[in-house]
C-alpha cells in the first residue's frame, strides 16, 4: 500500500469507471493501491444522487470545495493575471500556461485548475468573459456526467476493457482513437494516434457508417502495418461497419463503455482544439478537405509539452520511417 496522498481527478475517474461496473469498494481499493476505508468514504461523501450516482468530475469539485481554501498567487497579483489573459488570448490552454510558468518561473507556478477558477469563479473572469478564450468556449464548466451519447448496437464489438495494456501506456505507436465532430452541412472524422498525438481528419457529407469507415480506410491505407494496430471508438452508429477496418487494414477495433467518451480522452481533447477552427455552430457545407487539412497541419506542427515540446508530426514521422524500413 503506497503512502497516503489525496485522491486526484484521475483517481476519481477510475473509481467512477469501476463503480459503474459494479466493483466493490474493497476491489477498487485493491486496484488503485488505496485503503478500503478511503474508497468507501470517497464514494459515500461524493455520490451525487440516486439517479446519477458517483460522478468523477462532480466528486472532485465537491472534494475541492470542502478542502481548506488557499488564496492563489494568481488572485493576488495583477501582473500574473495580465500574463494569463495575454496567453489565453494567444490561444494557449490553461495547461500550457501552467506548464510554461513552471518552466520559466517556478515561484510563480500555478495549476491549470487555478486558471479555470480564475476564468469561471472571479469577477474579472466573468466580467471579461474569459471563457470565450478557452479551447472549448464553454460558458459554464461541464462535468463528465453531463456529456452523454446515444446507446447503439454495434455488431461484434470488443470492449475497451479487453484492450492490451500497452495501448493504455502509450508505449507503442499505431494505436488510434476515432470520433466524429458534427456541424451543420456535414461532419469531420478525427483520428488521433495515442503515442505521438498525430491527427488525421476527414470531411464527410453524412454520418452513414459506410462513408465514414471508407474515409478512415483511405486515411490509413498508406501507413505501414506497425502504425495501424488498433483504433478505439465510442458506440455511435457511424462506426457500425468497424469490422471492415480489420478485414481491409488488419486493425483491431475497440469500443468505449456506453456514455463514457472520456475513455478516449485523447481524441476528445483534440476535438476541442479543432473547435477553435470549426466552432460548433459553423456551417461546414463549403469547407473543403484542403482547408480542413490546413487546420490539422497547424495542430500537428504545434509543439506539445507531453512530447517534450516536439511536434506530433516530428514524432509521427520518426515512427513512419521506422515502419517503412521494417515493412
N, C-alpha and C positions, 0 to 999 in steps of 0.2 A: 504494500500500500504506500503510495507516494505521500510526501509531506503535504499537509493541507494547504490548499490555495483556494481562493474564491472561485466559484463557478463562472465561466465566461459564456458569451453568447454561443460560441462553438459547442461548448459542453451542453448547453441547453438545447441546441438543435439536435444533438444526438439523443438526449433524454426524450425530446419530443418524438423523434422518429421511433425509438424503441418502445415508448409508452403507447404510441398508436398501434404498434404491432402486438400489444398485449403482454409485453415483458414485465415481470415483477420488478419492484424497486431493488430487490436483492440482486437480480440478474443484471439490471442496468448498472448497479454499483460495481459489480464484478467486471463488466465490460469497460467501464470508464476508469477503473482503478480508484474508486471512491468508497467511502464508508456507506453502509446501508442506511444509516440514520440521516446522512446528508442528502441522499437522493430522495428518501421518503419525505423528509421535511420540505425539500425543494418542491416536490410535486404538490404536497398539501397546501403550502403557502402561496403558490403561484399559479394554481389552476384557475382559469378564467371563470368558467361557469359550466353547468351540466351540458350545455349544447356544444360548446367549442372545446371543452376540456383543457388540457395543458398545451399552451402555445409558446414556442421558444421566445419569439420577439416580445410578446406581452409579459412573459415571466421575467425576461431580462430588464424590461422597463420598470416593472414593479420592484425588483430587487434593487435597482439603482436608486429609485425614489426612497426606499427605506434606508439605504446606506447613508452614512453621515456625509453631508454635502461639504465639499471643499471649494472655495472660490478659486476658479482657474485664473491664471495669469492673463488669459485672453479676455476675461471680463473686466480686467483692471487697467490694461494698457491700450491706449488708443492707437499707438504706433503698430502694435501687433494686430489689432483689429483692421487697420488700414491695409496691412500686408495680406491678411486673409481675404479681404474683399477684393483686392487687386488680383490675387491669384485665382479666385473664383471667377472673376471677370475674364481672365485669360483661359477659362475652361479647364482649370486644374480641379481634380476631385478633392474632397476633404482628406482622403487617404494619402494622396500625392503631396498635398500641402503639409500634412503632418510629418510624412517621411522626410521631406526636404528640410523642414525646420530642424528635425532631429539630427540630420546630417550636417547642416550649416551652423547651427547654434543650439546645442543640447540644453542650455539653460533656459531657452525659450520654448522648449518642447511642449507640444500639446497634442492630445489624441484626436483622431478623426471624429470620435463621438462628441468631444467638446465643441468641435466646429459645427457639427449638426445642431447641437443645443444652442449655439450662438445664432445660427440661422433661424431656428424654429421657435426658440423659447425666450428671446430677448426683444426688447422694444426696437432696438436698432435693426435687428434682423427682420422683424415683421414689418416695420415701417418702410424699410428699403426693399422689401420683397426679395430678399437674397435667395429664397428658394428657387427663383427663376434662373439662377446661375448654376444650380446643381445639375448633374448629368441627366436626371430623370424628371426634373421640373415638377416634383410633387408639391402641391400647396400644403399638404399635411403629410406627416410621416406615415408610411403604410406598413402595417405589421404583416408578417408572413401569413398569419391566419386569415387575412382578408383577400389573399390572392388565390383565386380558385380557377380551375379549368373543368371542362366538361368530362364526365365519365364516358368512356367509349370502350367498345370491344375490339381489341386488336388481336388478330389471329396469330396463334403460335408465338406469343411474346415471351421473352425471357426477362425475369425481374432484375432490377439493378442490384439486388442483394446477391445475385449469382455472378456478378461481375468480378473478375480477378482483382486481388488486392493491388497488383501492380498498376492497374488503371487508376485506382484511388490515390496512390502515392505519386503519380506522375513520373515514375522512373523511366518509362519508355515512351517514345513518340509514336504517333499513329493511332491514338485513341481520341475520338472526337465526341462532341456534343452537338446536337442539332435542334433547331427551334424555328418557329415562324413568327415574324412580326407582321401584323395586319394593318393595312391602311385602306382608305378609300381608293379604288382603282387598281387594287392588286395586293400582293404580299411579297415579303422577302424571306427566303430561307437562309438562315445564318448557320454556318458550320464553324465550330471552334475546336482547335487542336489543344488538348489539355496541357501538354508539356511545354510547347513553345508559344502558346496563346495566339497562334496564327489563325487568320479568318478567311473563309470564303463566304460570298453572299450571292444569291441567285434571285433575280426578279421573276416572279410568277404572276400570271394573269388570274389564276383561280387557286382554290385550296384543294382541288381534286388530287387525290393521292397519286394517281398515275403521272401527272405532270410534275408534282413536287419531287417525287422519287427519281424521275427521269433527269431533272436538273441536278440532283445530288450525284447521280451516277456520272453525269458528264463532268461535274467539277472534280470528281475523284479519279476519273478514268486514266489520266496521265501519270498518276502517282505510283511509285514503286510499292510492292506489297508491304514493305516494312512501315509504310506511312498510312496504311488503311487496314488497321487491325479490327477496330470496333467503333461503334457510334451509339450514343445514348440519347433517346428521345423522351418526351412526355407522351401522354396517351391520347393525343389529338388524332382524329381520324385521317388527317393528311399524311400520317405515317403508316397507314394500314397496310400498304404494299411493301413494307420494310424487307420482306424476305427476298425481294429482287436484289438487294444490296449484297446479300450473301451469295446468291447464285451467280451474279454478274461480276462482283468485285471480291468475293471471299471475305466480306466484312461481317463480323458478328454484331447483332443489334441487341440492345438492352433498353428497358423501359423503366422510368421512374414510377414510384407509387402514385396512385390517384391523388390529386390535389397537392402534389409535392414538387413543384417546379424548382424549388431551391436545391433539389438533389442534383441538378445540372446547373450549378451556380455560375460556372464559367461563361456559358453562353448567355445566361440571363444578364450577367454583368455587361457582356459585350452588346447585348440588345440595348441596354440603357445608354451606352456610349454612342451607338449608332443612331439612337433617337435624337442626338444633338444635330445630326444632319437631316434626319427624316422625322420631324415631330409627329405625334400621334394623329393629329387632325389634318395632316397634309395629304392631298390627293396625289397619288403617285402614278396616275394613268400615263403621264408623259415622261416619267423617269426612265431613262434608258439603262441598259446594263453597263454601258461605258461610264455613265455618270455615277452609278452605284459603285462601280469598281474604283473610281476616284476617291470616294469616301473610305472604302475598305483599304486602299493603298495608304491613305493618311493614317489610319489606325494601325496598320501593320508596320508602318515606319516610325511610330512613336515609341521612344524608349519606355520600358516598363521596369518598375522597381523590383518586381518579383523575378525578373530576368537579369538582375544586376545591371540594370539600365542599358541592356542591349535591346534591340528591337525584335518583335516577333518574326519579322522577315529574315533578319540575320540568323536567328536560331533555327528557323524552319529550313533555310537554305543549306545549313550545315548538315542537317539530317537528310535533306533531299539528295545532296551529293553523295553522302554515305550510302543511302539506299540504292542509288543508281549504280554505284560501284559493285554492290553485292547482289544485284538482281540479275 
